[in-house]
Structures are given as structure tokens and as C-alpha cells.
Amino acid sequence: MSALRWAIIGTGNIAGRFADDLRLSEAGELVAVGSRSPERAAAFAARTAAPRHHADHAELLARDDVDAVYIAVPHSAHRDVAVAAIEAGKSVLVEKPFTLNRAQADELVALARDRGVFLMEAMWTRFLPHMVRIRELLAQGRLGDVRLVTAEHGVWFRHDPVHRMFDPHLGGGALLDLGVYPISFASMVLGDPTSVLATAQFGDTGVDAQTTVVLQYGDGRQAVATSSMQAWLANRATIAGTDARIDIDGTWYRPTSFTLTGRSGTTERYEFPEPGNGLRHQAEEVARCVAARRLESAVMPLDESCAIMGVLDEVRARVGLRYPDD
């Protein structure tokens, strides 16, 4: 696995955490950062020790010393920036949610496949060590027949109408920013739902402030996904089967631990000490795939990312959540 030379487009919190975690990995190095604002690009480069910064995306994507691009701009810009990166022939990692809607996701995947370019949604949680172990336990049948998945993601945000979380033009709200985590988690465990139910409470800017989704599957299986930017939740997750259950400690979508409890009450504890923020693992997955000449990840497949966007579309239709540029 050769180290990839990364560029980051976007200067927000998660972009900074990704840059920090690249330093913990031998799979990649940060060579350039970009923002539409020259001031933000320069400040982000100084904060992340990036050797180069650009205020023009085309200029950054034209660099020969960039192998891969991590896109961490607001949701509403994912599609356009990703298209430019794919057309530039760069391997592309796009922050979750993959796009603003299913149609944009399908467009990106078709373009990447046509151009023979690697593309992946940056659902970094899926690559964390505790998630890898959970998938192993599920594959071994340790839980029996999985019947119910529950997960929540609630983080309190101070009300600020100009912040991206409250801005409908940027795809703001709890669902796309927070709810995508538990919905993707349910997809990892149970696959595509057969039906979607949802309820939401809206804020004064027109985005959802709190949303609960019930996903129904064949044979009566269910998943319940709650997201909120008003309530500071425990942020735990559970996978419950006929033989045992897995309870993931808070915060379940970050590096953490879990307990497997059998029907008789026996417990097994799984601990995963982890340096950093946990975002380096997705960069390492990109490097592995590129080295193997694979155009997508088997852990976060493109068709699944598109299907998850379809579920988010259905939730929005159910609760009446619309974006001006959608």
C-alpha cells in the first residue's frame, strides 16, 4: 500500500480532523488544501501544516502532485466539487451524506465508473476497529437472527440562522448531517429497508431540528434511527438478535467499545484503544483500494451509498423536508 498524496477541499471541523489523522497514518500525506476563500485556505493550511493552499478548486485539481481528494464542503456542493475532481482523474472521498439526493448520487457513481476513477462516501465510522469486529461477529452468527437495530445521533447546536446546520440552501438540518450515521449503520446491519416511516420537528429556518425514522425490513425486522440538533443524546447503538445483543458505548459512531450480552446474561467486553479521531482508517481504505486498482470499496460500496441517499430522500418526502436547490 503506497502513500497517497491528498488534497482537502473544505476547511470545516471534520476537514481539520481528517488532516490531523493523516499524520497518524503511513497511507497518506497532506500536500494541498483548498477553499473558495483565500483567507480560509491560508488559515487552514497554516493550521494543518499543508505545504500549499488554493482559493481556486480547478487550480488545485490540476496539480500533478495530488493523487486523492477529500471533499468536505457543505452538502449542497458535494456533487459539483466531486464531479470536478472525478473529471480531473483524482481518487475521490466525499464526506457524508454522499450528495444532496439520490439523483446526484447516481450521477456521481455513473461518472466515476465511466472515467475509471475511484470514488467512496466518507462514512468513516464504518472503518473503525469496533465496527470491523462487529461485522465479524455478525458474520459468525453470534447474535442469531438480528431483529432490531437502534441508534441515535444527537448533538446540541446553538441557534444561529447563518450557520450551515440551520441553512436550507446548504442542506442543513439534523437528518443529512446527523441522521445519515444511524441510517447508514442500519444499512450495514440489515441492508435496504422495504418501507420507511418518519416524523420530524422543524426549526424556524425550515430545516429539521429533530427527526426519528423507523425502517422496516423483511420478516418484521426493524431499525430506529433518531437524530437531533436540539438534544444532547447518549449516542448509543444496539443490535439485538434472538441469541444475543451488542450494545455500543457512547459515542457509538466514534472510536469506542462495546459489550456482547448473551440471552443467559453472559457478557463479552470488546475494547479498542484508538489514537486520534478515527478518520485515518477511511484514508487507509482508499489507499488499499487504489493500490489494488479497485474503483470502489467493498466496505462502503457505491451502490449502497446511493441506496442510503434513496432512504434519506424517502424520509424527506415523508416529513416534508425540502431544500431550495434540490
N, C-alpha and C positions, 0 to 999 in steps of 0.2 A: 504494500500500500504506500504509494508515493504521496508526499505532502502536496496539497492543493494550495495555490495562491488565490486568496479570497479578496473580493471587494464587498463592502457592505453599502447598500443604498438605503438610507433612512438613519436617523440619529436619535431615536427614542430609547426608552428604558431597555427594551428587550434587545435592541441592536447593541447597546453597550454591554449587556450581559453575555451576548454571543461573542463579542470581541474579547471580553475578559476570559472566556472559557477556551477560546482558540489557543491562548497562551499555555493552557494545561495539556494540550494535545500535540502529538507529533504529526498529526494527519493534515494540518493546515497552518498557514500563516496569513496574517492580515497585511495586504500590500496597498490598499487604497480604500477610501470611503467617499461617499457622495451624498449631497443634499442639494435641493433647489436653492437653498440659502447659502451664499458664500460664507457668511459668519458662522452658521451652524456647522457647515462642513469643516471649517478650520478648527472650531472649538472641539468638535467630535474627534478629529484627527489628533489633536493635542491630548485629549483625554484618553484615547485608546492607543497612543503611540503609533498610529498609522503613518507610514512614510509619505503618503501622497493623499491629497484630497481634491475633490472636483465639485463644482456647482453646476455642471452640465452632465446629465446622465449619458448622453451619446459619447461625449469625450471620454468618460470613464470606461464605458463598454468597448471602446475602440482600442483600449490598451492591450498590448500583446502579453504583458506580464500578469494578466488576470485570467485564471482558469475557471473560477466559480464565483457566482454572485449570490449573496444572501439579501433578499428583498424584505425590508422591514418598514415600508411606508404604510400610511393608513390604508384600510381595507379597500376603499374605493379606487385606489391607484394600483392595486396588485396586478390587475390584468394588463394595463398599459406598460408598466415597467417590466413585467415578466415577458411580454411579447418582444420588447426591445432587446432584452437580454438573450432570449432564445434566438432571435434573428441575428444577434451578434455571435452566436455559436458558443456561448458560455454555458457551463453547467449551472442549473438554477435551483435554488432553495427558496421557496416562497412562504413567508410567515402565514400562520393560520389566522383566520379562515383562508383557505386556498384562494378564493376570489369573493366577489360580492354575491354571486348567484351561480346556479348550475350551468347556465348557458355559457358564462365566461369560463368556467372550469373546463367544460367540454372543448371550448375553443383553444385554450392553452394546451391541453393534452394532445389534441389533433395536430397543432402546430409543432410541438416538441417531437412528436413521433414522425411527422413529415420531414423535419430537419435533422432527425437523428441526434437530438440533444437530450441530455439527462435533465429530468425535472422531478421535483419532490415537494410536497407540502411539509412545512417545518413544524409538524406536530411532534415536538421534541420529547414530550412526555413518553411517547411510545418506545423510545430507545433507552430509557432509564433502566438501570440494573434491576430494580424491583419489578418493573413491567416485563422485562425479559424472563425473570424467574416465574412470574405469574403465568405467562403464556406456556411455559414448560409444564407447570402443574396442571393447567387446563388440558394440555395435550395428553398428559398422563392419565386423565380422568379422575384426578384426586377429589374433585368436588361432586362427582356423579353427574346427574343431569342438571345443568345450570338452569334455574327457573327465574331468577330475578337479579338485576343489576341496579344499584342506586349510586348516584354520585352527585356532588354539589360543588359549585364554584361561586362563592360569594365574597366579594371584596368591596368595602365601602369606599366610595369616591365622593369627595367634597363637591357639592353642586357648583358647576362652572359651565355656563352655556357655550363658551368658546372652546372648551376642552374637547378633544376628538371623541371622547366617550359619550358626550352629550350632543354631538353634531350629526344630524341625519345625512348631511352631504358627504360625510366621511365614513358612513356605515356604522355609526356609533350605536351604543346600547349594550345591554347585558348579553344578548343572545350570541351575536357574532364574535364578540371579544372573549366572553367567559363561557357561555353555554356550549361553544364548539368543543371544549375539552371533555365534559361528561358525555356529549353525544358521540364524539369520536371514540371514547372509552367503551361505550355500549356497542359501537360498531365493531371494535376489536374483539369483543367477547361474543356477541350474538349475531353479528352480520347485519344485513339490511332488514329493517322493520317492514311488516306488512301493513301497518297503519300508524298514524301519528295523531295524537291529541295534544293540545297545548292551551295554556292560559297565560296571560301577561298583564302586568300593570305598567302603565306608561307614565313617563315624566312630562314636564311642561315643554320640552323641546321636540317632542314627537317620537323619541326613541323609547324602547322598552327598558324599564328600570329593573324589572324582576320578571322572570319567565320560568315556568315549570312545564316540562314536556314528559308525556308518557308515550313510550314506544312499545308497540305490541308486535309480537313475533308468532311464528307458527307454534302450535301445541300450547298456546296460552302463556308463553314466556313474555316477560315484560322488563322494561328498563325505565327508570325515573331519573330525569336529569333536571336539576334546579340551578339557575344562575341568577345572581343578584348583584347590582352595584349600589344597593342601599343597605344590605345586611352583611355583617361580618360573620360568615358562617364557619362551622367547624372544619369544613372542607375535607370530609372523609368520603370513602367509597367502599362499597361492599359488593362482592359477587357471591350469591347464595345458590347452592345446589342441594340435591337430595341427600348427599353424603357428608358434605362439609361446606363451610363458607370461608371466604377470605375477607378480612377487614383491613383496609389500608389506612394507616395512620394519616392524620392531617399533617401537612398539606399533601393530599394523595397525588397530585399532578406534578409535584417537585420531588427531588431525591428524598426518599423516606423509607419506612419499614412497614411490614405487615404481619398479621397473625392468621394462621390457618387453624380453624377450630372444627374438629370432627363432631359428628352427631352425638357421640358419647361424652363430649366435653373435653377430650384431649386437645392439646394445643401445640402448635409448632411455630416458633418465632423466627422471622427472617429479617436480618439487619443488613443494611447496605451503606456503610460509611462512604461518603462521596465528597470529594473536594469540589469547590466551585458551585455553579448554578445548575449544572446538569445539561447544559446546551451543547457541550462538546461532542456528545455521543451522536447527535444527528450529523455533525460535520464529519465525523469518522465514518458514518454510514455512506455519506456522499462520496468520500474518498475511496471506500471499498468498492462501491458500485462503479465509479469511473475507472478504477484500476482494472476491474473485471469486464469493462466495456458493456456494462448493463445500463440501460436507459431509464430504469426506474427501480425503486426499492421494493423488495418482497415484503418488507415490514410495514411500509406505508405506501401501498400501490396506488397508482394514479386513478384507476377505476374506482377504488374505494373513496379517495378524496372527492371525486365527482359525485359519488352516491351520497356522501355526507353533506355536500352542498345541496343536493336534492332534498334531503331531510330538512335542512335549515330553510330552504325555500318553502317547504310544506308547513313548517312551524310558522313562518312569517305570514303565509296565506291564512292560516287558522286564526292568528291573533290580530291580523290587520296591520302588520308592520311593513311599511313601505319606505323606500329611500328615493329622494328626488332624481338621482342619476341612474336608478336601477332599470 
